[in-house]
Amino acid sequence: MKDDTILDPVKTKRLSESMKVLYGRSIHLKEEIRGFTPPSSLITDLSYPKVFLGILLSESDRIEYYDNPIFWAKEERRIEDIIRYRSSLINARTISDVYLPRKKSRLYDSILESCLSIKSVDLEVELRKVREAKFIPRVHPFYGFIGSLRNLKVIENPKVPRKVEDINDLKAEEAVYYIYKEGFSDYYISRIFSLGYFGLNHNRKLVPSKWAITAVQSIIERNIRREYFQRSKIVDYIYIFNYKFYGNDFYGILMPGNGEVELIEAILPGSAYSINNKLIIGRDKESGGYYSLRLSFAEFVKDTGLLGNLIVFRIITDEYKIPLGVWVVREGVKKMFFNNLARSSNLYEALSFINSKLIKYNLSIYKLIKYSDLYKQKKITSFI
């Protein structure tokens, strides 16, 4: 089951209206704005090779909180808080072709300079046709307003790390893994990857944000796997993990194996991804959430030296009223690994244990496990 299943339009409209009532999103829709960017960019598909190149900004000087999944996860900010942060942002965007990083453009240089910064940046922005966003995107983090970007001026010097400035002679994959190992988050790396910052100049191009996130997470996961997996110890037992995060209840089974990963999802009636208010179950091996899971698992192996095959069950409950982005899987699984519920020497015993936890959802683990190839392999090998 893909993670970008369409929202029920009636519920989406109701939620949008309730957001306005709750938070009274008031903003004077003027065309010249002195504001801040977290920093954050957003590049979306138009008609290849054309894309929307956007920078997200707000007039609030506490902008660092407005696009910061690490902060949200650490502080466990409420969904309502995240909605409030995001719905106050303006997506100041312009139409561009993907090859813009290879050309001379003052506007692009200003956006790139702002988004390379690790601190919020003060900007002066000229917009036209500023309007309220009337939809909630299924994949991208949502925002409150859209404006056509005419000009952008950086008022203060962005704080760009020296290690990031000094990677121009590296190929894209080498550069991504290098600055990751230097301690930069995959969120930061995805942002500048999207803006075509990595690689040799003649190869650079803009990448839609949703593709950039998956590409960066895949690059980092692949390199961690290459560097750490072979020297890690395969677990002797079966470990059960659990963490509930923004209405997503994650259960993980780590069992002896060579590092294979599966994501099984159950979308409960009333949740953001629910269709016709019915239960949906399936295996996800292609959406952004799956690649977020793979990276979180790779980091677990790197940090603990323990290796195995992992099955994660993601129960999307009716508390998850609006899709917040793949970072929910990324951070939720990271937290899951810190909460080891039980240890077992028997897979069937482990499944029975999780099944007892799913009763509250009127859900059976035995229905979910049917979608697991790892489970089927385990059953076959038990007879050999």
N, C-alpha and C positions, 0 to 999 in steps of 0.2 A: 504493500500500500504506500503510495507516494505521500510525502509529508505536506504537499501543497494542495490537498483536496479543497475544492471551492467551499466558501462559507455559505451558510443559509442566508439569503439576502434579507429576509425579514428580521432575523436576529441582528444582522449587521447594522441595519438602519436603526433599530431600537437602541442598540448599544451606542451608536454614534450620537443619537439624540440625548441619551442619558449622560454621555460624556459632557455635552454642552451644558446641560442643566447642572451637573455636579460641579464643573470647574469654571463655567462661564468664560470660555476662552475668548477674552477680549483683546483685540489688537487693532490698532489703527492701520488700515491697509494703505500705507503711504509708499511712495516709490523711491525715496531716498532714506536709507536706514543706516544708522551707526549701531553696529551690533557685534556679536562675537560668534565664532565657530568653535565647537568643543575641543579640537577640530574634527570635522566629519565631512566626507564627500558621499555622493550617491550617483552612480552611473547606471542608467537603465537602458534597456533595449528600445530601439525605435524601428529602424529598418536598415539592417547591416549594409554598408559600414557606418551608417549614421546611428548615433546614440544621444541620449540626454546626459550632458555633463553638468552635475549639480554640486553645490556646496550648501550644507545645512547650517543655519544660523539662527540666532535669537537675540533679542534686545536685553535679555537677562545676563547679568555678570556672573551668575553661578552656573554657567553653561557646561562646566566639566561633568556635571551629573546627567546631562541630557542625552548623551550617547556613550554610555560607559557600562557595558555588561559586567565587567569585573567588579566595579563598585556596586552595581545593583545586586549581584550575587553575594558579595561579601556582606553587605548590609541587609540582605534579604528585604529589599524595598518592596512594598506592596505593588500589585499589578496596577492599582489605581494611580500610584505615584509615577510609574513608568509611563502610563497613558498620559498623565499630565505633562511630564517632561517632553515626550515626543510630540504631543499635539500642539505645543507652543513653537515648534521649529518651523522655519520657512525653508523650503527647498528652492534656492535661487539657481535656476538652471538655464542652459543654453543648448542648442543643437550643435553637435560637432561630429566630425568623422573620427574613426578610431585611430587614425594615423597622426593625430594632432601632436603627440609627444615628439615626433620627428621634425616638426616644423617650428617656426618662430611665432610665438603668440604671447603677448603680454598678459592676457586674461588667463590663459592656461598656466603660465609661470606663477601668477599670483595665487591661483587655487592650489597648485602643487606646493608652493612655498608655505602656505597656511597649513596644509594637511600633513606636511613633513614634521610639523611642530609637535612636541609632546605636551605642550600647554595650550590653553585656549588663546585665541588670537583676536585682537581688536581689528574690525574691518569697517570700511565705508563702502556701501553697496548701492548701486543704482539699479532699480527694477522697473518693469512695466507689467501690466496685466496681473497684478497680485490678486490672488483669489484663494478662497478657502478650499482645501482638498476635500472632495465629496466622497472619497472612497477610502477603504482600508486595504492596503496591498496585502497579498497573501504571502509573499516571500520577503520583501524588504521591510525593515522597520518603518512604521508609518510616520507621517509628519502632518502638521496642521494646515500649512499654507504652501502655495506654489507661486513663484514669480519668475518672469522671464529676465534673465540676467543680462544687463547692458554693460555694466562696468563694475570693477571691484578694485579697491585700493587697500593694501595692507598698511595699517596705521602703526603697529609696533613690530619689533623684530621677533619673528617666530623663533622658538627655542628648538633648533634642529640638532640632534646628537651628532657628534663628530664621526662616530662609527657608521652612521647612516650616510653621511656625506661622502665617505671614503670607499664606496663600493662600486664605483662607475666602471671599473675594469673587470667586474665579475659577471658571469652569465647569470640569468635570472634565478635558476634553481640554487646555484651556489650562494648567491646573495641572500635569498630568502632564508636558507638554513643557517647561514653565517650570523645574520642579525638575530635570528631566533635564539641561537646559542649564546648570544651576547645579552640575552635577557629581555628582548622586546616581545610583546604579546602578539599572538597571531591576529588579533583584531587590528592592531597598528600596522602590521605587515600587510594584511589584506587591503587596508585602505590605500597604502601607497602603491601596492601591486596593481590595484584597480586603475590608478592614475598613470600607469605605464612607466613607473620609476626604475624598474629593474631591467637588467640586460644591456646588451650593446645598443648604442643609439639607433642604428638602422633597423633594429628588431622591435623597438618599443611601440606599444600601442595601448589605447584605453581598453579596459576590460570591464564589462558589466559587473556591478558589485557582487551579485549572487554567484557569478562564475568565479570571481576573484577569491571569495571566501573558500569555496570548494577547492580551487587550485592550490591555494596556500596551505590549507590544512592537509591536502594530499601530499604535497611536497615535503612538509615537515614530518608527517607520519611515515612516509616512505624512507626518509633518511634516518629517523629514529629506529625504525625496524631494521634497516641495514646495519646500523652501528651497535645496537644493543641486544637485539632479540637472540642472536646465536650464543651470546655469553650469559644469558639469563637462565635461571633454574626453573625447570618445569615443576609446577605445584604437585604435591603428593595427594592432596585432598580436594574436595569440592567446596568452594566458598560461596556464601550467599550474601549479597549486598543489597541495600535498599536506601533510597532517599526520595522524599516527595518535594517537588520543586515547582512552584507556580502552577499547581494543579496537575502536574505530570508526575506520576508515581513510577519511579524507576526501580526495577528488580534485576539484579545481575547474578548469573551463575558462572563462576570461573572454575573450569575443570581441566584436568591434564590435557595438554595439547600444544601445538606449535604456533599459536597466535592467531587463529582464525576468529572472526568477529561476526555476529549476527544481531540484527535489530528486529524484534517482533513488536508490532504495535496493535493496541486495542483502543479504538476511538469510541468512547462511550457516548450515548445519547445526551444531547445538551451541550457538548463541548464545541469548541470553535470549528473543528473540522467535521463535525457530524453532518451527515446528509439524511434528510427525511427522518431525523430523530431515531436512527437505527444504529445498532452496534456494528462496527466495521473492524475486521481483524485482518492482518496481513503482514508479510515480511518486507521490510524496506531495505533495498540494497543499492539505491541510486540517488536518493535525495540528499540535500545538504546536511540533514540531521544524521544520516548514516556516516558521512565523512567526519562530522564533528565527534561522533562516538568513537570512530577509529583513532582519531588523534588523542582523545582523552585516555583511551586504553593504552596507546603507545607510550604516553607520558607515565602512566601507572607502571608499566613494565620498566621503563627507564629509571624511575625513582625507587622502585622496590626490588628490582632484579628478579621478580617473579613472573613466570610466563605460563600461559595456558590458553585454552579456547574459551571465548566469552560469548554468552547469550544474554542480551539485555531485553527485558520486557518493558515497554513504555506504555503505561496506562494513562491515556489522556482523559481526564475527568471533566465533569461539567463546571469545575472551578476555573478551567482554562477557557475563558470566554472570548479571548482575542489572541490570534497568533502573534507572539512577540519576536520570533526569529529563531534561527538555528542555534543561537547562543544558549537557549534554554536546555538543549540537549548537551551542548559542550560543557556548560557549568554544572548542570544537574548530574551528569555522569561522574564528573570530577568529585563532587560532593558524595556521590553514592559510594565511591571506593573508600571513603573514610568511615563508612558505617557498615562494618561487617556483622551481619546478624547471626550467622551460624556457620559451622563447619561440618561436613559430612563425608563419608567414604562411599556413599551410595547416591547415584543421580536420582533414582526414584524417590528416595527419602527427601532429597533436596526439593524436588518438584512438589511433593506432598506438603512440605513446610510452606512453600510459597502459595500453594493452593489455599491453605488455611488463611492466608493473609488477604486473598482476593475475594473471599466470601462477601465482604462488605460491598463489593462492586457487582455482586451476582454474576461473577465471572469465574470460569474454570481454567486453570493453568493447562489442563490436558487438551483444551480446545486450542490454546495458543501454541503449544509445543508442536502441534501437527505441522506448523509452518517452518519448523527448524530442520535444516539439512544436517546440522551438527548432531542433533538428537537422533536423527535417522542413522547416521554413521555410527554413533555410539551403540545403538541397538544392534546393528549388524556385527560390529566387532566383538560384542559381548558373546556372540555365538561362535566366534572363530577360535 
